[in-house]
Amino acid sequence: ITMNNEDNDITLSKNKDITLMPGISIKTADSDDDALRYYLYKEITEPGTYEIRGNVATDTFTWTADNFAGFYYDIDDDIKTEELTATISEGNKLLEPDGVTYTSTAQANEFEFEEWGTYNVIGFFADKYFAGYIDDPNVEENVLFDESEDENVLADEQLLKILMDNDDERTVTSGTPLAMEEGYELSIQSIDIDGNKVYLELSKDGAVVDSKVISPSKDGATMKDKTYYYKKDIGDSKDVVIVAAHLKNAFRGADQNLATVDGLWQLSDTPQDVSENTEYDKMTIQTVTANTITMNNEDNDITLSKNKDISLMPGVSIKTADADELRYYIYKEATIEGEEEVAEEEPAVVAPVNATEKTVEEAKEAVEEANKTVEEAKEVAEEAKEEVAEAETKAEEAAEATANQTPGFGSIFALTGLLAVAYLVLSRRD
Protein backbone atom coordinates (compact mmCIF):
# COMPACT_ATOMS: atom_id res chain seq x y z
CA ILE A 1 0.00 0.00 0.00
CA THR A 2 1.36 3.43 -0.87
CA MET A 3 -0.19 6.78 0.07
CA ASN A 4 0.65 10.47 -0.29
CA ASN A 5 -0.88 13.88 0.45
CA GLU A 6 -2.18 14.47 -3.07
CA ASP A 7 -4.32 17.66 -3.26
CA ASN A 8 -3.41 18.53 0.35
CA ASP A 9 -0.54 20.95 0.97
CA ILE A 10 0.44 20.97 4.66
CA THR A 11 2.09 23.99 6.30
CA LEU A 12 4.04 23.19 9.48
CA SER A 13 3.58 26.52 11.24
CA LYS A 14 4.12 26.73 14.99
CA ASN A 15 1.79 25.11 17.50
CA LYS A 16 -0.04 22.92 15.01
CA ASP A 17 -1.64 19.52 15.51
CA ILE A 18 -2.48 18.02 12.13
CA THR A 19 -4.13 14.67 11.44
CA LEU A 20 -2.41 12.90 8.56
CA MET A 21 -4.57 9.81 8.59
CA PRO A 22 -6.51 7.87 11.23
CA GLY A 23 -4.11 7.09 14.08
CA ILE A 24 -1.20 9.25 12.90
CA SER A 25 -0.76 13.00 13.42
CA ILE A 26 1.94 15.67 13.25
CA LYS A 27 2.63 18.09 16.11
CA THR A 28 4.82 21.22 15.84
CA ALA A 29 6.49 23.25 18.58
CA ASP A 30 4.88 26.40 19.99
CA SER A 31 8.13 28.30 19.73
CA ASP A 32 9.17 31.80 18.73
CA ASP A 33 12.58 30.74 17.42
CA ASP A 34 13.08 30.10 13.72
CA ALA A 35 13.90 26.39 14.05
CA LEU A 36 11.23 23.92 12.94
CA ARG A 37 10.57 21.12 15.43
CA TYR A 38 7.90 18.50 14.83
CA TYR A 39 7.18 14.85 15.36
CA LEU A 40 4.76 12.10 14.38
CA TYR A 41 2.60 10.56 17.07
CA LYS A 42 -0.23 8.15 17.63
CA GLU A 43 -2.88 8.85 20.26
CA ILE A 44 -4.32 5.88 22.15
CA THR A 45 -7.43 6.23 24.29
CA GLU A 46 -8.50 2.62 24.66
CA PRO A 47 -7.99 1.48 28.29
CA GLY A 48 -5.04 -0.85 28.76
CA THR A 49 -1.28 -0.99 29.34
CA TYR A 50 1.01 -0.06 26.45
CA GLU A 51 4.73 0.09 25.73
CA ILE A 52 6.37 3.37 24.73
CA ARG A 53 9.56 1.97 23.23
CA GLY A 54 12.82 3.37 21.99
CA ASN A 55 14.76 2.48 18.85
CA VAL A 56 15.61 -1.18 18.40
CA ALA A 57 19.34 -1.85 18.90
CA THR A 58 21.57 -4.78 17.92
CA ASP A 59 24.78 -3.62 19.64
CA THR A 60 25.99 -0.83 21.91
CA PHE A 61 23.45 1.99 21.72
CA THR A 62 22.50 5.35 23.28
CA TRP A 63 18.95 6.59 23.80
CA THR A 64 17.82 10.17 24.38
CA ALA A 65 14.43 11.83 24.01
CA ASP A 66 15.16 11.94 20.25
CA ASN A 67 14.83 8.17 19.88
CA PHE A 68 12.94 7.17 23.04
CA ALA A 69 9.60 8.92 23.53
CA GLY A 70 9.45 7.69 27.13
CA PHE A 71 12.09 10.18 28.27
CA TYR A 72 10.92 13.63 29.35
CA TYR A 73 10.85 16.10 26.45
CA ASP A 74 9.45 19.62 26.04
CA ILE A 75 9.10 20.27 22.31
CA ASP A 76 8.21 23.95 22.76
CA ASP A 77 11.51 24.79 24.48
CA ASP A 78 13.45 21.79 23.08
CA ILE A 79 14.30 20.53 26.57
CA LYS A 80 15.62 16.99 26.92
CA THR A 81 17.71 16.01 29.93
CA GLU A 82 18.05 12.19 29.98
CA GLU A 83 20.53 9.89 28.26
CA LEU A 84 20.98 6.12 28.66
CA THR A 85 23.77 4.07 27.08
CA ALA A 86 23.96 0.26 26.93
CA THR A 87 27.46 -1.07 26.23
CA ILE A 88 27.41 -4.64 24.89
CA SER A 89 30.28 -6.97 25.89
CA GLU A 90 31.03 -10.53 24.72
CA GLY A 91 28.15 -12.88 25.34
CA ASN A 92 25.62 -10.06 24.98
CA LYS A 93 26.37 -8.88 28.50
CA LEU A 94 26.02 -5.47 30.13
CA LEU A 95 28.85 -5.81 32.61
CA GLU A 96 28.89 -3.85 35.84
CA PRO A 97 29.63 -1.12 36.72
CA ASP A 98 29.21 0.69 33.37
CA GLY A 99 27.35 -1.73 31.15
CA VAL A 100 24.39 0.63 31.56
CA THR A 101 24.96 4.32 32.32
CA TYR A 102 22.27 6.93 32.84
CA THR A 103 22.77 10.70 33.08
CA SER A 104 20.21 13.46 33.55
CA THR A 105 21.11 17.16 33.57
CA ALA A 106 18.75 19.90 34.74
CA GLN A 107 17.86 22.68 32.29
CA ALA A 108 16.22 26.08 32.65
CA ASN A 109 12.53 26.11 31.80
CA GLU A 110 10.05 28.98 31.83
CA PHE A 111 7.02 28.91 34.09
CA GLU A 112 3.79 28.82 32.13
CA PHE A 113 3.06 32.10 33.93
CA GLU A 114 6.10 33.75 32.37
CA GLU A 115 6.33 36.70 34.77
CA TRP A 116 7.60 34.29 37.46
CA GLY A 117 10.71 33.67 35.36
CA THR A 118 12.40 30.27 35.10
CA TYR A 119 13.21 27.18 37.13
CA ASN A 120 15.36 24.07 36.65
CA VAL A 121 13.54 21.04 35.30
CA ILE A 122 15.00 17.54 35.11
CA GLY A 123 13.84 14.19 33.78
CA PHE A 124 14.22 11.26 36.16
CA PHE A 125 12.85 7.73 35.74
CA ALA A 126 11.46 9.06 32.42
CA ASP A 127 9.29 11.58 34.28
CA LYS A 128 9.34 15.36 34.86
CA TYR A 129 10.69 16.79 38.13
CA PHE A 130 11.56 20.13 39.72
CA ALA A 131 15.25 20.59 40.55
CA GLY A 132 15.36 24.20 41.80
CA TYR A 133 14.43 27.86 41.38
CA ILE A 134 16.65 30.15 39.29
CA ASP A 135 17.59 33.76 40.02
CA ASP A 136 16.41 34.94 36.61
CA PRO A 137 17.90 38.32 35.63
CA ASN A 138 15.22 38.81 32.96
CA VAL A 139 12.35 39.24 35.43
CA GLU A 140 11.76 42.17 37.73
CA GLU A 141 10.97 40.12 40.84
CA ASN A 142 11.98 36.51 41.47
CA VAL A 143 9.32 35.93 44.11
CA LEU A 144 9.51 32.12 44.24
CA PHE A 145 13.32 32.16 44.23
CA ASP A 146 13.57 34.99 46.78
CA GLU A 147 11.11 33.43 49.21
CA SER A 148 12.73 29.97 49.18
CA GLU A 149 15.58 29.46 51.63
CA ASP A 150 16.90 26.31 49.91
CA GLU A 151 15.99 27.11 46.33
CA ASN A 152 17.94 24.18 44.80
CA VAL A 153 16.48 20.89 46.04
CA LEU A 154 18.70 18.78 43.77
CA ALA A 155 21.70 20.09 45.70
CA ASP A 156 20.06 18.47 48.74
CA GLU A 157 19.88 15.18 46.82
CA GLN A 158 16.16 15.17 46.24
CA LEU A 159 13.61 16.12 43.57
CA LEU A 160 10.00 17.28 43.69
CA LYS A 161 7.25 16.21 41.29
CA ILE A 162 5.67 19.13 39.40
CA LEU A 163 1.92 18.83 39.97
CA MET A 164 0.60 22.09 38.47
CA ASP A 165 2.15 24.69 36.15
CA ASN A 166 -0.36 26.70 34.12
CA ASP A 167 -1.50 30.18 33.24
CA ASP A 168 -5.18 29.46 32.64
CA GLU A 169 -7.48 32.16 33.95
CA ARG A 170 -10.00 30.96 36.50
CA THR A 171 -12.39 32.70 38.88
CA VAL A 172 -12.24 31.88 42.58
CA THR A 173 -15.11 32.94 44.83
CA SER A 174 -15.48 33.11 48.59
CA GLY A 175 -17.78 30.09 48.44
CA THR A 176 -15.75 27.99 45.99
CA PRO A 177 -12.13 27.19 46.97
CA LEU A 178 -9.47 26.58 44.32
CA ALA A 179 -8.82 22.83 44.38
CA MET A 180 -5.26 21.60 43.84
CA GLU A 181 -3.41 18.30 44.07
CA GLU A 182 -2.58 16.23 47.18
CA GLY A 183 -5.57 17.59 49.13
CA TYR A 184 -4.66 21.29 48.99
CA GLU A 185 -7.26 24.05 48.56
CA LEU A 186 -6.86 27.83 48.36
CA SER A 187 -9.85 29.88 49.54
CA ILE A 188 -10.79 33.55 49.79
CA GLN A 189 -11.77 34.44 53.36
CA SER A 190 -12.38 38.16 52.94
CA ILE A 191 -11.67 41.23 50.78
CA ASP A 192 -11.60 44.78 52.11
CA ILE A 193 -14.16 47.32 50.95
CA ASP A 194 -11.78 48.82 48.35
CA GLY A 195 -10.84 45.41 46.95
CA ASN A 196 -7.17 46.08 47.70
CA LYS A 197 -6.47 43.50 50.40
CA VAL A 198 -7.36 39.84 50.00
CA TYR A 199 -7.18 37.46 52.95
CA LEU A 200 -6.43 33.91 51.72
CA GLU A 201 -6.22 30.58 53.50
CA LEU A 202 -4.54 27.38 52.30
CA SER A 203 -5.78 24.08 53.65
CA LYS A 204 -4.65 20.49 53.25
CA ASP A 205 -7.19 17.71 53.78
CA GLY A 206 -9.51 20.25 55.42
CA ALA A 207 -6.99 21.65 57.93
CA VAL A 208 -5.68 25.22 57.50
CA VAL A 209 -1.89 25.22 57.01
CA ASP A 210 -1.27 28.84 55.99
CA SER A 211 -2.92 32.25 55.66
CA LYS A 212 -1.75 35.43 54.00
CA VAL A 213 -2.93 38.90 52.93
CA ILE A 214 -2.00 40.08 49.42
CA SER A 215 -2.93 43.23 47.50
CA PRO A 216 -3.39 42.47 43.79
CA SER A 217 -5.65 45.42 42.95
CA LYS A 218 -3.89 48.28 44.69
CA ASP A 219 -2.20 51.01 42.66
CA GLY A 220 1.35 50.10 41.66
CA ALA A 221 1.00 46.51 42.89
CA THR A 222 4.26 44.53 42.55
CA MET A 223 4.67 40.86 41.68
CA LYS A 224 4.95 40.04 45.38
CA ASP A 225 1.74 42.00 46.08
CA LYS A 226 -0.08 39.85 43.51
CA THR A 227 1.43 36.46 44.34
CA TYR A 228 0.23 34.18 47.10
CA TYR A 229 2.94 31.66 48.08
CA TYR A 230 3.29 28.87 50.61
CA LYS A 231 6.63 27.46 51.67
CA LYS A 232 7.59 24.61 53.94
CA ASP A 233 10.45 22.27 54.80
CA ILE A 234 10.64 19.34 52.38
CA GLY A 235 13.04 16.62 53.45
CA ASP A 236 16.45 18.23 53.79
CA SER A 237 15.41 21.42 51.98
CA LYS A 238 14.24 24.34 54.13
CA ASP A 239 11.41 26.74 53.30
CA VAL A 240 10.79 25.73 49.70
CA VAL A 241 7.86 27.46 47.95
CA ILE A 242 5.61 24.57 46.90
CA VAL A 243 2.39 26.50 46.13
CA ALA A 244 2.04 29.81 44.29
CA ALA A 245 -0.97 31.59 42.79
CA HIS A 246 -0.93 34.88 40.88
CA LEU A 247 -4.07 36.97 41.36
CA LYS A 248 -4.81 39.22 38.42
CA ASN A 249 -7.44 41.15 40.35
CA ALA A 250 -9.92 40.90 43.23
CA PHE A 251 -13.39 42.32 43.88
CA ARG A 252 -15.69 42.61 46.84
CA GLY A 253 -19.28 41.88 45.90
CA ALA A 254 -22.59 42.29 47.67
CA ASP A 255 -23.17 38.53 47.94
CA GLN A 256 -19.68 37.09 47.59
CA ASN A 257 -16.07 37.99 46.96
CA LEU A 258 -14.16 36.87 43.89
CA ALA A 259 -10.69 36.98 42.36
CA THR A 260 -9.13 36.02 39.02
CA VAL A 261 -6.18 33.62 39.18
CA ASP A 262 -4.03 33.57 36.03
CA GLY A 263 -0.96 31.70 37.28
CA LEU A 264 -0.85 28.50 39.34
CA TRP A 265 2.14 26.46 40.53
CA GLN A 266 2.34 23.42 42.79
CA LEU A 267 5.07 20.99 43.78
CA SER A 268 4.57 17.71 45.62
CA ASP A 269 5.33 17.84 49.33
CA THR A 270 6.73 14.29 49.12
CA PRO A 271 10.35 14.32 47.83
CA GLN A 272 11.97 11.82 45.49
CA ASP A 273 15.24 10.60 47.03
CA VAL A 274 18.26 10.85 44.69
CA SER A 275 21.02 10.57 47.28
CA GLU A 276 24.28 8.88 46.27
CA ASN A 277 24.48 5.07 46.53
CA THR A 278 20.70 4.70 46.45
CA GLU A 279 19.74 1.57 44.49
CA TYR A 280 16.78 1.44 42.13
CA ASP A 281 16.33 -2.05 40.63
CA LYS A 282 19.51 -2.73 38.62
CA MET A 283 20.79 0.88 38.79
CA THR A 284 22.65 2.75 41.54
CA ILE A 285 23.05 6.53 41.87
CA GLN A 286 26.76 7.37 41.65
CA THR A 287 26.99 11.15 41.75
CA VAL A 288 24.63 14.05 42.47
CA THR A 289 25.54 17.68 41.87
CA ALA A 290 23.53 20.90 41.85
CA ASN A 291 22.30 20.05 38.33
CA THR A 292 23.27 16.46 37.38
CA ILE A 293 22.46 12.88 38.39
CA THR A 294 24.47 9.88 37.17
CA MET A 295 23.66 6.18 37.61
CA ASN A 296 25.07 2.83 36.51
CA ASN A 297 24.52 -0.89 37.03
CA GLU A 298 27.10 -1.33 39.76
CA ASP A 299 27.09 -4.88 41.20
CA ASN A 300 24.53 -5.99 38.62
CA ASP A 301 25.73 -7.77 35.50
CA ILE A 302 22.91 -8.04 32.96
CA THR A 303 22.79 -10.75 30.30
CA LEU A 304 20.66 -9.97 27.24
CA SER A 305 19.61 -13.51 26.39
CA LYS A 306 16.63 -14.01 24.12
CA ASN A 307 13.06 -13.29 25.19
CA LYS A 308 13.95 -11.33 28.34
CA ASP A 309 12.10 -8.47 30.06
CA ILE A 310 14.39 -6.77 32.57
CA SER A 311 13.59 -3.80 34.82
CA LEU A 312 16.52 -1.36 34.83
CA MET A 313 14.96 1.23 37.14
CA PRO A 314 11.41 2.41 37.94
CA GLY A 315 9.81 3.40 34.64
CA VAL A 316 12.48 2.00 32.29
CA SER A 317 12.96 -1.64 31.24
CA ILE A 318 14.82 -3.63 28.54
CA LYS A 319 13.13 -6.17 26.30
CA THR A 320 14.95 -8.63 23.98
CA ALA A 321 13.64 -10.47 20.93
CA ASP A 322 12.76 -14.14 21.07
CA ALA A 323 15.44 -14.84 18.47
CA ASP A 324 19.01 -16.17 18.29
CA GLU A 325 20.43 -12.83 17.11
CA LEU A 326 20.46 -9.91 19.56
CA ARG A 327 17.71 -7.33 19.14
CA TYR A 328 16.60 -5.24 22.09
CA TYR A 329 15.07 -1.93 23.11
CA ILE A 330 14.28 0.08 26.21
CA TYR A 331 10.66 0.93 26.98
CA LYS A 332 8.32 2.61 29.43
CA GLU A 333 4.87 1.28 30.28
CA ALA A 334 1.89 3.62 30.06
CA THR A 335 -1.49 2.65 31.50
CA ILE A 336 -4.79 4.17 30.39
CA GLU A 337 -7.40 3.74 33.07
CA GLY A 338 -10.87 2.74 31.97
CA GLU A 339 -14.18 3.71 33.49
CA GLU A 340 -15.05 1.59 36.48
CA GLU A 341 -17.31 -1.22 35.42
CA VAL A 342 -20.57 -1.33 37.32
CA ALA A 343 -21.14 -4.86 38.52
CA GLU A 344 -24.54 -6.28 37.64
CA GLU A 345 -26.75 -6.77 40.64
CA GLU A 346 -27.10 -10.46 41.39
CA PRO A 347 -30.67 -11.66 41.88
CA ALA A 348 -31.47 -12.27 45.51
CA VAL A 349 -31.48 -15.99 46.36
CA VAL A 350 -33.57 -17.01 49.37
CA ALA A 351 -32.96 -20.47 50.78
CA PRO A 352 -36.10 -22.63 51.43
CA VAL A 353 -35.51 -22.67 55.18
CA ASN A 354 -35.35 -18.88 55.25
CA ALA A 355 -38.48 -18.68 53.13
CA THR A 356 -40.34 -20.97 55.56
CA GLU A 357 -39.21 -19.00 58.58
CA LYS A 358 -40.30 -15.78 56.91
CA THR A 359 -43.72 -17.27 55.97
CA VAL A 360 -44.34 -18.50 59.53
CA GLU A 361 -43.47 -15.11 60.97
CA GLU A 362 -45.78 -13.38 58.48
CA ALA A 363 -48.58 -15.83 59.37
CA LYS A 364 -48.16 -15.15 63.09
CA GLU A 365 -48.33 -11.42 62.45
CA ALA A 366 -51.47 -11.89 60.30
CA VAL A 367 -53.20 -13.94 63.05
CA GLU A 368 -52.30 -11.35 65.68
CA GLU A 369 -53.63 -8.59 63.42
CA ALA A 370 -56.85 -10.57 62.81
CA ASN A 371 -57.40 -11.11 66.55
CA LYS A 372 -56.81 -7.42 67.12
CA THR A 373 -59.37 -6.59 64.42
CA VAL A 374 -61.98 -8.93 66.01
CA GLU A 375 -61.54 -7.29 69.43
CA GLU A 376 -61.91 -3.86 67.86
CA ALA A 377 -65.06 -5.02 66.03
CA LYS A 378 -66.58 -6.26 69.31
CA GLU A 379 -65.90 -2.90 70.94
CA VAL A 380 -67.48 -1.08 67.98
CA ALA A 381 -70.56 -3.37 68.13
CA GLU A 382 -71.08 -2.74 71.87
CA GLU A 383 -70.76 1.02 71.35
CA ALA A 384 -73.18 0.80 68.42
CA LYS A 385 -75.83 -1.07 70.54
CA GLU A 386 -75.66 1.61 73.22
CA GLU A 387 -75.89 4.42 70.67
CA VAL A 388 -78.85 2.69 68.87
CA ALA A 389 -80.75 2.35 72.16
CA GLU A 390 -80.02 5.99 73.00
CA ALA A 391 -81.10 7.09 69.54
CA GLU A 392 -84.37 5.11 69.78
CA THR A 393 -85.17 6.73 73.11
CA LYS A 394 -84.52 10.22 71.72
CA ALA A 395 -86.60 9.42 68.64
CA GLU A 396 -89.56 8.31 70.75
CA GLU A 397 -89.34 11.45 72.87
CA ALA A 398 -89.21 13.62 69.76
CA ALA A 399 -92.18 11.79 68.23
CA GLU A 400 -94.33 12.30 71.31
CA ALA A 401 -93.39 16.00 71.46
CA THR A 402 -94.45 16.65 67.88
CA ALA A 403 -97.17 14.09 67.26
CA ASN A 404 -99.98 16.48 68.12
CA GLN A 405 -98.55 19.41 66.06
CA THR A 406 -97.35 17.98 62.75
CA PRO A 407 -98.66 14.58 61.69
CA GLY A 408 -95.98 12.14 60.49
CA PHE A 409 -92.90 14.09 61.82
CA GLY A 410 -92.40 11.68 64.70
CA SER A 411 -91.77 8.86 62.24
CA ILE A 412 -89.39 11.02 60.21
CA PHE A 413 -87.31 11.93 63.28
CA ALA A 414 -87.16 8.32 64.35
CA LEU A 415 -86.07 7.20 60.86
CA THR A 416 -83.42 9.96 60.70
CA GLY A 417 -81.95 8.92 64.01
CA LEU A 418 -81.74 5.29 62.94
CA LEU A 419 -80.06 6.25 59.66
CA ALA A 420 -77.48 8.33 61.57
CA VAL A 421 -76.67 5.39 63.83
CA ALA A 422 -76.39 3.07 60.80
CA TYR A 423 -73.92 5.49 59.11
CA LEU A 424 -71.86 5.69 62.33
CA VAL A 425 -71.66 1.91 62.61
CA LEU A 426 -70.73 1.44 58.94
CA SER A 427 -68.04 4.12 59.10
CA ARG A 428 -66.49 2.48 62.17
CA ARG A 429 -66.50 -0.86 60.43
CA ASP A 430 -64.53 0.69 57.55
PyMOL commands that set and color helices and strands:
alter all, ss='L'
color gray80, all
select helices_A, chain A and resi 114-116+143-147+154-156+181-183+223-226+352-402+409-429
alter helices_A, ss='H'
color red, helices_A
select strands_A, chain A and resi 17-21+24-28+38-41+48-53+61-63+73-74+79-80+82-86+93-94+100-105+107-110+118-124+127-133+158-166+170-173+178-179+184-191+198-204+207-214+227-234+237-252+257-267+272-273+279-280+283-288+292-296+302-303+309-313+316-320+328-336
alter strands_A, ss='S'
color yellow, strands_A
deselect
rebuild
show_as cartoon
